[in-house]
């Protein structure tokens, strides 16, 4: 969780409401409000309007979390906003002006300024009937969570900033509780994506959802089908990239929301993994994801986290009870890779993400054929070639997939993988292991065999590539002899 917010306890002799206001005023004066926000607030004041920093910008300022985008709300209408920023902003854009939002860029800062809103929703789609509001409190009540329903009036006058928190967001922030300003049923009916956002905030901020929020999410999980796949994917990705993705995933599964996002994940609760050491494949997959995160070296890795979470989704459909009573999941990596492709396409992930996650799922069992280190050089070459640029991620995934509580077995598996990585390193010293090609290219094949471009050249190329995998680099003479021998039997 982000750094906890500390609020001094009130004196027993003090008026609680007055002391709370004093604490809030003192706190808001300590906030690191960007100079650009205060400067903009002065322009609004001079024009007779108020400007408030609002939502996630206030929340993150209180938590001392950095952010580059600043969100504001105001009683000024969009046309007045454009007049106020004219000559001050380096650029403006009005793509959201129908919803009351004007975008502004000032130097390196990106700002969004939105007129007070008092929208109504048709409850059939997400689209609101846009209505401008007259009060800040009316605007704040329509926001998703109380921790995002706080506002700070911005300007440069010392000691005169106003902190507005009509729905207890500050107390909720201090307690790490996620609740809604209005009844959660009303909030989620307006925008069902807010249920997924709740799980995302659990992951990102380490918050605990209020009981009534969890109850509403559970009762209304089916409403998520009203939301486009693109918006669902964006929230799910943010959840996975948070500091506590396991908690977010567990909330999705426990409330039934996962059935409408990644149903393959809750389905894993039905299968016992082959080691008979874990509660179920679902729990095992969450542990693998956490262990993969611990191996990240360059920030959150969406592809690795998706692969770790989904690497065993092929187990439920391949689950078989053998004659000796053991449970098997033959070829679950093949089935799982196909399932991953289907699900990620459904969620509108980019093609490169789909390809990379599916390939990692497909390859995650390959190492277990390594046994005690008896892989041939050919097998090692194929392992590296099939992984390609995903090799480092594959290393992380395979090592993370070891979740046995048997320390001796876990140590043996890690030593075995150490051996494989050492073999890869040794072969790299001897040959161009990361870009293996046949010893003869297409032009050389055509020249030696006297054939024009066509399928025959492709077949010869594939044969020489297979030979290169099996035998390593050949001399020019050896490669030509191998090609002629193959051609004598196949052309």
C-alpha positions as CSV (number, residue, x, y, z in Angstrom):
1,X,0.0,0.0,0.0
2,X,1.1,3.6,-0.5
3,X,2.6,5.5,2.4
4,X,-0.2,5.7,5.1
5,X,-1.9,9.0,5.7
6,X,-1.5,10.0,9.3
7,X,-4.2,12.3,10.9
8,X,-3.7,13.3,14.5
9,X,-6.4,12.1,16.9
10,X,-8.7,14.9,18.2
11,X,-8.5,16.1,21.8
12,X,-11.4,14.9,24.0
13,X,-12.1,18.5,25.0
14,X,-12.2,19.8,21.4
15,X,-15.2,20.2,19.2
16,X,-14.7,17.3,16.8
17,X,-16.2,19.0,13.8
18,X,-14.1,22.2,14.4
19,X,-11.0,20.2,15.0
20,X,-11.5,18.1,11.9
21,X,-11.8,21.3,9.8
22,X,-8.6,22.7,11.4
23,X,-6.8,19.4,10.7
24,X,-8.0,19.4,7.1
25,X,-7.0,23.1,6.6
26,X,-3.5,22.4,8.1
27,X,-3.2,19.3,5.9
28,X,-4.1,21.0,2.7
29,X,-1.6,23.8,3.3
30,X,1.1,21.1,3.5
31,X,0.1,19.6,0.2
32,X,2.6,20.0,-2.7
33,X,0.2,21.7,-5.0
34,X,1.9,22.3,-8.4
35,X,2.7,25.9,-9.1
36,X,0.9,25.6,-12.5
37,X,-2.3,24.7,-10.6
38,X,-2.2,27.7,-8.3
39,X,-1.4,30.0,-11.2
40,X,-4.3,28.7,-13.2
41,X,-6.6,29.1,-10.1
42,X,-5.7,32.8,-9.9
43,X,-6.9,33.2,-13.5
44,X,-10.2,31.6,-12.6
45,X,-10.6,33.7,-9.5
46,X,-9.9,36.9,-11.5
47,X,-12.7,35.9,-13.9
48,X,-15.1,35.3,-11.0
49,X,-15.0,31.5,-10.9
50,X,-13.5,28.9,-8.5
51,X,-11.1,26.1,-9.6
52,X,-10.6,22.9,-7.7
53,X,-8.0,20.2,-8.0
54,X,-10.1,17.1,-7.8
55,X,-10.2,13.3,-7.8
56,X,-7.1,11.2,-8.2
57,X,-4.9,14.3,-8.2
58,X,-5.9,15.1,-4.6
59,X,-5.8,11.5,-3.5
60,X,-2.3,11.0,-4.9
61,X,-1.1,14.3,-3.5
62,X,-2.3,13.2,0.0
63,X,-0.5,9.8,-0.5
64,X,2.6,11.5,-1.8
65,X,2.3,9.6,-5.1
66,X,3.7,11.3,-8.1
67,X,1.5,12.0,-11.1
68,X,1.9,14.0,-14.4
69,X,-1.8,14.7,-15.2
70,X,-3.8,17.2,-13.2
71,X,-7.6,17.1,-13.1
72,X,-9.7,20.1,-12.2
73,X,-13.4,21.0,-11.8
74,X,-15.0,24.4,-11.9
75,X,-18.3,26.3,-12.0
76,X,-17.2,27.9,-15.2
77,X,-18.8,26.5,-18.4
78,X,-16.6,25.2,-21.2
79,X,-16.8,28.4,-23.3
80,X,-15.7,30.4,-20.2
81,X,-12.8,27.9,-19.6
82,X,-11.5,28.4,-23.1
83,X,-11.6,32.2,-22.6
84,X,-9.8,32.0,-19.3
85,X,-6.9,29.9,-20.6
86,X,-6.6,31.8,-23.9
87,X,-3.1,33.3,-24.1
88,X,-1.9,31.3,-21.1
89,X,-2.1,27.7,-22.4
90,X,0.5,26.5,-24.9
91,X,-2.2,24.3,-26.4
92,X,-5.9,23.4,-25.8
93,X,-8.1,20.6,-27.2
94,X,-11.8,20.3,-27.0
95,X,-12.4,16.7,-27.9
96,X,-14.2,16.2,-24.6
97,X,-16.1,19.5,-24.6
98,X,-19.4,17.8,-25.2
99,X,-18.9,16.3,-21.7
100,X,-17.7,19.7,-20.3
101,X,-14.0,18.9,-20.4
102,X,-11.3,21.2,-21.9
103,X,-7.7,19.8,-22.2
104,X,-4.8,22.2,-21.6
105,X,-1.1,22.0,-22.0
106,X,1.2,24.4,-20.2
107,X,4.9,23.7,-20.7
108,X,5.3,20.0,-19.6
109,X,2.0,19.9,-17.7
110,X,-1.2,18.3,-19.0
111,X,-4.4,19.6,-17.4
112,X,-8.0,18.6,-17.8
113,X,-10.6,21.1,-16.6
114,X,-14.3,19.9,-16.4
115,X,-17.4,21.9,-15.5
116,X,-19.4,20.7,-12.5
117,X,-21.4,17.7,-13.7
118,X,-24.8,16.4,-12.5
119,X,-25.3,13.6,-15.1
120,X,-28.1,11.1,-15.4
121,X,-27.6,7.6,-16.8
122,X,-30.0,5.5,-18.8
123,X,-28.7,2.3,-17.0
124,X,-28.8,0.5,-20.4
125,X,-25.4,1.7,-21.6
126,X,-22.6,3.6,-20.0
127,X,-23.4,6.8,-21.9
128,X,-24.6,9.6,-19.6
129,X,-27.1,12.3,-20.4
130,X,-24.7,15.2,-19.8
131,X,-25.9,17.9,-17.4
132,X,-23.8,20.7,-16.0
133,X,-24.2,21.1,-12.2
134,X,-24.3,24.1,-10.0
135,X,-22.4,22.9,-6.9
136,X,-19.1,21.2,-6.1
137,X,-20.8,18.8,-3.7
138,X,-23.2,17.7,-6.4
139,X,-20.3,17.0,-8.7
140,X,-18.3,15.0,-6.1
141,X,-21.2,12.7,-5.2
142,X,-21.3,11.3,-8.8
143,X,-17.7,10.2,-8.6
144,X,-16.7,6.6,-8.2
145,X,-15.2,6.4,-4.7
146,X,-14.9,8.7,-1.7
147,X,-11.1,8.8,-1.9
148,X,-11.6,10.3,-5.4
149,X,-14.4,12.7,-4.2
150,X,-12.2,15.2,-2.4
151,X,-11.3,18.6,-3.8
152,X,-8.9,21.5,-3.0
153,X,-9.5,25.0,-4.2
154,X,-6.3,26.2,-5.9
155,X,-4.8,29.7,-6.0
156,X,-1.8,31.5,-4.7
157,X,-3.3,33.4,-1.7
158,X,-1.5,32.1,1.4
159,X,-3.6,30.3,4.0
160,X,-6.8,30.5,2.0
161,X,-7.0,27.2,0.2
162,X,-10.3,25.4,0.8
163,X,-10.5,21.6,1.3
164,X,-13.8,20.0,0.4
165,X,-14.6,16.5,1.5
166,X,-18.3,16.0,2.0
167,X,-18.2,12.2,1.8
168,X,-15.5,11.3,4.2
169,X,-12.8,10.6,1.6
170,X,-9.9,11.7,3.9
171,X,-10.9,9.4,6.7
172,X,-11.4,6.5,4.1
173,X,-7.9,7.3,2.7
174,X,-6.3,7.2,6.2
175,X,-8.1,3.9,6.9
176,X,-7.3,2.4,3.5
177,X,-11.0,1.8,2.8
178,X,-12.6,1.9,-0.6
179,X,-16.2,3.1,-0.4
180,X,-18.6,5.0,-2.7
181,X,-20.0,8.5,-2.1
182,X,-23.6,7.3,-2.9
183,X,-25.0,3.8,-2.4
184,X,-22.7,1.4,-4.3
185,X,-25.7,0.0,-6.2
186,X,-26.5,3.4,-7.6
187,X,-22.8,4.1,-8.4
188,X,-22.3,0.8,-10.2
189,X,-25.6,1.0,-12.0
190,X,-24.5,4.3,-13.5
191,X,-21.2,2.9,-14.6
192,X,-20.5,-0.9,-14.1
193,X,-16.8,-0.4,-14.9
194,X,-16.5,1.1,-11.5
195,X,-16.7,-2.4,-10.1
196,X,-13.6,-3.3,-12.0
197,X,-12.0,0.0,-11.0
198,X,-12.5,-1.1,-7.4
199,X,-10.4,-4.2,-7.9
200,X,-7.9,-2.0,-9.7
201,X,-7.6,0.3,-6.7
202,X,-7.2,-2.7,-4.4
203,X,-4.2,-3.7,-6.6
204,X,-2.7,-0.3,-7.1
205,X,-3.2,1.2,-3.6
206,X,-3.6,-1.8,-1.3
207,X,-7.1,-0.6,-0.2
208,X,-9.7,-2.8,1.4
209,X,-13.2,-2.5,-0.2
210,X,-16.1,-1.8,2.2
211,X,-18.4,-4.7,2.9
212,X,-21.3,-2.9,1.1
213,X,-19.1,-2.4,-2.0
214,X,-18.2,-6.1,-2.1
215,X,-21.9,-7.1,-1.7
216,X,-22.9,-4.8,-4.5
217,X,-20.1,-6.0,-6.8
218,X,-21.2,-9.6,-6.2
219,X,-24.9,-8.9,-6.8
220,X,-24.2,-6.8,-9.9
221,X,-21.2,-8.5,-11.5
222,X,-23.3,-9.4,-14.6
223,X,-23.7,-5.6,-15.3
224,X,-20.1,-5.6,-16.5
225,X,-21.2,-7.0,-19.8
226,X,-22.6,-3.5,-20.7
227,X,-19.0,-2.3,-20.9
228,X,-16.9,-2.5,-24.1
229,X,-14.1,-5.0,-24.1
230,X,-11.5,-2.2,-24.7
231,X,-12.4,-0.4,-21.5
232,X,-12.5,-3.7,-19.5
233,X,-9.0,-4.6,-20.9
234,X,-7.6,-1.2,-19.9
235,X,-8.7,-1.6,-16.3
236,X,-7.7,-5.2,-16.1
237,X,-4.2,-4.3,-17.4
238,X,-3.9,-1.5,-14.8
239,X,-4.9,-4.0,-12.1
240,X,-2.2,-6.5,-13.2
241,X,0.4,-3.8,-13.2
242,X,-0.4,-2.7,-9.7
243,X,1.6,-3.4,-6.5
244,X,-0.9,-6.0,-5.2
245,X,-2.3,-7.7,-8.3
246,X,-3.1,-10.9,-6.4
247,X,-5.5,-9.0,-4.1
248,X,-7.2,-7.5,-7.1
249,X,-7.6,-10.9,-8.9
250,X,-8.9,-12.5,-5.7
251,X,-11.6,-9.8,-5.4
252,X,-12.6,-10.3,-9.1
253,X,-12.9,-14.0,-8.5
254,X,-14.7,-13.8,-5.1
255,X,-17.3,-11.4,-6.5
256,X,-17.9,-13.2,-9.8
257,X,-16.6,-10.4,-11.9
258,X,-13.8,-12.6,-13.2
259,X,-16.4,-14.7,-15.0
260,X,-16.9,-11.6,-17.3
261,X,-13.3,-10.8,-17.7
262,X,-11.1,-13.9,-17.5
263,X,-13.4,-16.8,-16.8
264,X,-10.4,-19.2,-17.2
265,X,-9.0,-18.0,-13.9
266,X,-11.8,-19.0,-11.6
267,X,-12.2,-22.2,-13.6
268,X,-8.7,-23.2,-12.3
269,X,-10.2,-23.7,-8.8
270,X,-11.6,-27.0,-10.1
271,X,-8.3,-28.7,-10.7
272,X,-5.8,-30.1,-8.3
273,X,-2.3,-29.5,-9.6
274,X,-0.1,-32.5,-10.4
275,X,2.2,-32.1,-7.4
276,X,-0.7,-32.5,-5.0
277,X,0.9,-29.8,-2.9
278,X,-1.3,-26.8,-3.5
279,X,-5.0,-26.1,-2.7
280,X,-5.7,-25.9,-6.4
281,X,-4.3,-24.6,-9.7
282,X,-5.8,-21.2,-9.1
283,X,-3.9,-20.7,-5.9
284,X,-0.7,-22.1,-7.5
285,X,-1.1,-19.6,-10.4
286,X,-1.4,-16.7,-8.1
287,X,1.7,-17.7,-6.3
288,X,3.5,-18.1,-9.6
289,X,2.4,-14.6,-10.6
290,X,3.8,-13.2,-7.3
291,X,7.1,-15.0,-7.7
292,X,7.4,-13.8,-11.3
293,X,6.8,-10.2,-10.1
294,X,9.6,-10.7,-7.6
295,X,11.9,-11.5,-10.5
296,X,11.1,-8.4,-12.5
297,X,14.1,-6.1,-12.9
298,X,12.8,-3.3,-15.1
299,X,9.5,-2.3,-13.7
300,X,6.1,-4.1,-14.0
301,X,5.9,-6.4,-17.0
302,X,2.4,-7.0,-18.4
303,X,3.4,-9.9,-20.6
304,X,5.2,-11.8,-17.9
305,X,2.3,-11.2,-15.4
306,X,-0.3,-12.3,-17.8
307,X,1.7,-15.4,-18.7
308,X,2.3,-16.3,-15.1
309,X,-1.4,-15.9,-14.2
310,X,-2.6,-17.8,-17.2
311,X,0.1,-20.4,-17.7
312,X,-2.0,-23.3,-16.4
313,X,-5.4,-22.4,-17.8
314,X,-5.2,-25.5,-20.0
315,X,-5.3,-27.8,-17.0
316,X,-9.1,-27.9,-16.3
317,X,-10.0,-29.1,-19.8
318,X,-7.1,-31.6,-19.9
319,X,-7.6,-33.0,-16.4
320,X,-7.6,-36.8,-16.3
321,X,-7.5,-39.4,-13.5
322,X,-5.0,-42.1,-14.4
323,X,-5.2,-45.8,-13.5
324,X,-2.8,-45.3,-10.6
325,X,-5.1,-42.6,-9.1
326,X,-2.8,-39.7,-10.0
327,X,-4.2,-36.7,-11.9
328,X,-2.6,-35.7,-15.2
329,X,-2.9,-32.7,-17.5
330,X,-1.3,-34.0,-20.7
331,X,-0.6,-31.3,-23.3
332,X,-2.1,-28.6,-21.1
333,X,0.5,-26.1,-22.4
334,X,-0.7,-26.6,-26.0
335,X,-4.4,-26.3,-25.0
336,X,-3.6,-23.4,-22.7
337,X,-1.8,-21.4,-25.4
338,X,-4.8,-21.7,-27.6
339,X,-7.1,-20.6,-24.8
340,X,-4.9,-17.7,-24.0
341,X,-5.0,-16.5,-27.6
342,X,-8.8,-16.7,-27.6
343,X,-9.2,-14.8,-24.3
344,X,-6.7,-12.1,-25.1
345,X,-8.2,-11.5,-28.5
346,X,-11.6,-11.2,-26.8
347,X,-10.2,-8.6,-24.5
348,X,-8.7,-6.7,-27.5
349,X,-5.1,-6.9,-26.5
350,X,-2.5,-5.9,-29.1
351,X,-1.3,-8.7,-31.4
352,X,2.2,-8.6,-30.0
353,X,1.0,-9.1,-26.4
354,X,-1.2,-12.0,-27.5
355,X,1.6,-13.7,-29.4
356,X,4.1,-13.2,-26.6
357,X,1.9,-14.4,-23.8
358,X,0.7,-17.4,-25.8
359,X,4.2,-18.4,-26.7
360,X,5.3,-18.3,-23.0
361,X,2.4,-20.4,-22.0
362,X,3.2,-22.9,-24.8
363,X,6.9,-23.1,-23.8
364,X,6.6,-23.1,-20.0
365,X,6.8,-26.9,-19.7
366,X,9.7,-27.4,-22.2
367,X,12.3,-27.2,-19.4
368,X,10.9,-30.2,-17.6
369,X,12.2,-32.3,-20.4
370,X,15.7,-31.3,-19.4
371,X,15.7,-33.9,-16.7
372,X,19.1,-34.0,-14.9
373,X,20.9,-32.1,-17.6
374,X,21.0,-34.6,-20.4
375,X,19.8,-32.2,-23.1
376,X,21.7,-32.3,-26.3
377,X,23.2,-29.2,-27.8
378,X,20.5,-29.5,-30.4
379,X,17.7,-29.4,-27.8
380,X,19.3,-26.3,-26.1
381,X,19.5,-24.6,-29.5
382,X,15.8,-25.3,-30.2
383,X,14.9,-24.0,-26.7
384,X,16.7,-20.7,-27.3
385,X,15.4,-20.4,-30.9
386,X,11.8,-21.1,-30.0
387,X,11.9,-18.6,-27.1
388,X,13.6,-15.9,-29.2
389,X,13.4,-12.5,-27.6
390,X,11.2,-14.0,-24.8
391,X,14.0,-16.1,-23.4
392,X,14.6,-13.9,-20.3
393,X,10.9,-13.9,-19.6
394,X,10.8,-17.7,-20.1
395,X,13.6,-18.1,-17.6
396,X,11.6,-16.0,-15.0
397,X,8.3,-17.9,-15.7
398,X,9.9,-21.3,-15.4
399,X,11.7,-20.5,-12.2
400,X,8.6,-18.9,-10.8
401,X,6.5,-22.0,-11.7
402,X,8.3,-23.9,-8.9
403,X,6.0,-23.6,-5.9
404,X,6.6,-26.9,-4.1
405,X,7.0,-26.7,-0.4
406,X,9.5,-29.6,-0.6
407,X,12.8,-27.6,-0.2
408,X,15.0,-30.4,-1.5
409,X,12.9,-30.7,-4.7
410,X,12.7,-27.0,-5.2
411,X,16.5,-26.7,-4.8
412,X,17.0,-29.5,-7.3
413,X,14.7,-27.8,-9.9
414,X,16.6,-24.5,-9.5
415,X,20.0,-26.2,-9.8
416,X,18.7,-28.0,-12.9
417,X,17.7,-24.7,-14.5
418,X,21.0,-23.2,-13.5
419,X,22.6,-26.0,-15.5
420,X,20.4,-25.2,-18.5
421,X,21.3,-21.5,-18.4
422,X,25.0,-22.4,-18.1
423,X,24.6,-24.6,-21.2
424,X,23.0,-21.7,-23.0
425,X,25.8,-19.4,-22.0
426,X,28.5,-21.8,-23.1
427,X,26.9,-22.4,-26.5
428,X,26.6,-18.6,-27.0
429,X,30.3,-18.3,-26.7
430,X,30.8,-20.9,-29.4
431,X,28.1,-19.8,-31.9
432,X,25.5,-17.1,-32.7
433,X,22.9,-18.9,-30.6
434,X,20.3,-16.1,-30.6
435,X,20.1,-15.8,-34.4
436,X,20.6,-19.3,-35.8
437,X,20.4,-19.5,-39.6
438,X,21.4,-22.2,-42.0
439,X,25.0,-22.2,-43.2
440,X,23.8,-21.4,-46.7
441,X,21.3,-18.7,-47.6
442,X,18.7,-18.8,-50.4
443,X,20.9,-17.4,-53.0
444,X,23.6,-20.0,-52.3
445,X,21.1,-22.8,-52.4
446,X,19.8,-21.7,-55.8
447,X,23.3,-21.3,-57.2
448,X,24.5,-24.7,-56.0
449,X,21.4,-26.6,-57.1
450,X,20.8,-24.6,-60.2
451,X,17.1,-24.0,-59.3
452,X,15.0,-20.8,-59.6
453,X,13.2,-19.2,-56.6
454,X,10.3,-21.4,-55.4
455,X,9.1,-24.0,-52.9
456,X,12.1,-26.2,-53.5
457,X,14.4,-23.5,-52.2
458,X,12.3,-23.2,-49.1
459,X,12.4,-26.9,-48.4
460,X,16.1,-27.0,-48.8
461,X,16.5,-24.0,-46.5
462,X,14.3,-25.7,-43.8
463,X,16.4,-28.9,-44.1
464,X,19.7,-27.0,-43.6
465,X,18.2,-25.1,-40.6
466,X,17.3,-28.5,-39.0
467,X,20.9,-29.7,-39.7
468,X,22.2,-26.5,-38.2
469,X,20.1,-27.1,-35.0
470,X,21.3,-30.7,-34.7
471,X,24.9,-30.4,-35.5
472,X,25.9,-26.8,-34.9
473,X,27.8,-24.6,-37.4
474,X,29.1,-26.4,-40.5
475,X,32.0,-25.4,-42.8
476,X,31.0,-24.2,-46.4
477,X,32.2,-27.6,-47.8
478,X,30.1,-29.5,-45.2
479,X,27.0,-27.4,-45.8
480,X,27.3,-27.9,-49.6
481,X,27.8,-31.7,-49.2
482,X,24.7,-31.9,-47.0
483,X,22.6,-29.9,-49.5
484,X,23.7,-32.0,-52.4
485,X,22.9,-35.2,-50.5
486,X,19.5,-33.9,-49.5
487,X,18.8,-32.8,-53.1
488,X,19.7,-36.2,-54.5
489,X,16.9,-37.8,-52.5
490,X,14.3,-35.1,-52.6
491,X,14.5,-33.2,-55.9
